[in-house]
Amino acid sequence: MPVLNILKLPDARLKQLSTPVERFDDALRAFIADLEETRQAGPAAVGIAAPQVGRFQRIVILDCSTTRKPVPNHGHLILINPEISEWDGYEIGREGCLSVPDYTGNVIRATHIHLKAQDPFGEPLEFDMEGYEARAAQHEIDHLDGMLFIDRVVSRRTDLFRRKVYRKGRKKAEA
């Protein structure tokens, strides 16, 4: 399974809308395996969306189970054609992105969401998410709609921060 190349800002393809998945076949599942390998290779990446590697289909992988804010969460999720059908509450939180490696930013997101999706075989899924997991799901779904977290910061002057430099062999440091 190869690690795929991540598209990075200012690549214009990151603004492209993704189309729904219609074929749930072995080729889709092989791509998902490559996408997961790519997510795991990223520095502390809890999620990845297909458009970040140049495939413009509505596919997201999300796993908040090993983060410092793991509870509550649904573990490792593969979400095909995800849609948020309900949301409630809001809070500001810091976000980073594999496609925007040099910055983090404060973004307002819903604190509770109801998400509908399909699994890699086309079977329906539904989740009630809250907190960090809800934030991460909204971040990844934005990629499917051609949006990055920097499009959602209130002020690029006060809510966008240069990320500290990573060193090999050390965990990432948040700005």
C-alpha positions in Angstrom: 0.0 0.0 0.0 1.6 3.2 -1.1 1.6 6.5 0.9 -0.1 9.0 -1.4 1.0 12.5 -2.1 -0.9 15.2 -0.1 -2.1 18.2 -2.0 -1.0 21.4 -0.2 -2.2 25.0 -0.2 -2.1 26.8 -2.6 -3.0 23.9 -4.9 -6.3 25.0 -6.6 -7.6 21.4 -6.7 -8.2 21.7 -2.9 -11.2 23.9 -3.8 -12.8 21.3 -6.0 -16.1 19.8 -5.1 -16.2 16.0 -4.6 -18.8 13.7 -6.2 -20.7 11.0 -4.4 -19.3 7.4 -4.5 -21.6 5.2 -6.5 -19.5 2.0 -6.9 -18.7 0.1 -3.8 -16.1 -2.3 -5.2 -12.7 -3.7 -4.6 -11.1 -0.8 -6.3 -12.7 1.6 -3.8 -11.6 -0.5 -0.8 -8.0 -0.6 -2.2 -8.0 3.2 -2.5 -9.3 3.4 1.1 -6.4 1.2 2.3 -4.0 3.6 0.6 -5.7 6.6 2.1 -5.5 5.0 5.5 -1.8 4.4 5.0 -1.4 8.0 4.0 -3.3 9.2 7.1 -1.1 7.1 9.4 2.1 8.5 7.8 1.0 12.1 8.5 2.1 13.8 11.7 -0.7 13.0 14.3 -3.4 13.0 11.6 -6.8 12.1 13.1 -8.5 12.4 9.7 -8.0 12.5 6.0 -10.4 13.1 3.0 -10.0 11.8 -0.5 -9.6 15.2 -2.1 -6.4 15.8 -0.1 -4.8 13.2 -2.3 -6.4 14.3 -5.5 -9.4 11.9 -5.6 -12.5 14.0 -5.7 -15.0 11.6 -4.2 -16.9 11.9 -0.9 -14.6 9.6 1.2 -13.4 10.4 4.7 -11.3 8.4 7.3 -11.6 9.5 10.9 -10.0 8.1 14.0 -10.0 10.2 17.2 -9.4 7.2 19.5 -5.7 7.9 20.1 -5.8 11.7 20.6 -5.5 13.6 23.8 -9.2 14.2 23.7 -10.5 10.7 22.9 -13.8 10.5 24.8 -16.4 10.2 23.5 -15.7 8.9 20.1 -16.6 6.0 17.7 -13.1 4.8 17.0 -11.8 4.3 13.5 -14.4 5.3 10.9 -14.5 5.0 7.1 -17.3 7.4 6.0 -18.5 7.3 2.4 -20.8 10.0 1.2 -21.1 11.6 4.7 -23.7 14.2 5.4 -24.4 16.1 8.6 -28.2 16.1 9.0 -28.3 18.0 12.4 -26.0 20.2 14.4 -26.2 22.0 17.7 -24.1 24.3 19.8 -20.8 25.9 18.8 -17.4 26.6 20.1 -14.1 27.9 18.9 -11.2 25.4 18.7 -7.7 25.2 17.2 -7.4 23.1 14.0 -4.5 22.0 11.8 -4.4 20.2 8.5 -2.1 18.0 6.4 -2.9 20.2 3.4 -2.0 23.4 5.3 1.1 22.1 7.2 2.5 25.5 8.2 -0.5 26.9 10.0 -3.1 26.2 12.7 -6.2 28.3 13.3 -9.2 29.0 15.5 -12.4 27.8 13.9 -16.0 27.9 15.1 -17.7 24.5 14.8 -20.9 22.8 16.0 -20.3 20.9 19.3 -22.9 18.2 18.5 -23.7 16.7 15.1 -25.8 13.8 13.6 -24.0 12.3 10.7 -25.2 9.8 8.1 -22.9 8.0 5.8 -22.2 4.6 4.1 -19.5 2.1 4.9 -17.1 0.7 2.2 -19.7 -1.8 1.1 -22.5 0.7 0.8 -24.3 -0.1 4.0 -25.8 2.8 5.9 -24.2 4.3 9.0 -25.4 6.9 11.5 -23.6 8.6 14.4 -24.2 11.2 17.0 -20.9 12.9 17.6 -19.8 15.5 20.0 -16.7 17.5 21.0 -13.4 16.8 19.3 -14.8 14.0 17.1 -17.7 16.3 15.8 -15.1 19.0 15.1 -12.8 16.6 13.2 -15.7 15.2 11.2 -16.8 18.7 10.2 -13.2 19.5 9.2 -12.9 16.5 6.9 -16.4 16.9 5.4 -15.4 20.5 4.5 -12.6 19.0 2.3 -15.3 17.3 0.3 -17.0 20.6 -0.4 -13.7 22.4 -1.4 -13.2 24.2 1.9 -10.1 24.4 4.2 -10.1 25.4 7.8 -8.4 28.7 6.9 -11.6 29.5 4.9 -13.5 29.4 8.2 -11.2 31.4 10.6 -12.9 34.6 11.7 -9.8 36.7 11.1 -6.6 35.7 9.4 -4.9 38.4 11.3 -5.9 37.2 14.8 -7.0 33.5 14.4 -4.3 32.1 12.1 -1.0 30.9 13.7 2.3 29.8 12.2 2.9 26.2 13.3 6.1 25.4 15.2 8.6 23.4 13.2 8.5 19.6 13.5 11.7 17.7 14.2 12.3 14.1 13.2 11.6 11.6 16.0 9.6 14.1 18.1 5.9 14.5 18.4 4.3 17.5 16.7 4.1 20.7 18.7 0.9 22.8 18.3 1.4 26.5 17.9 
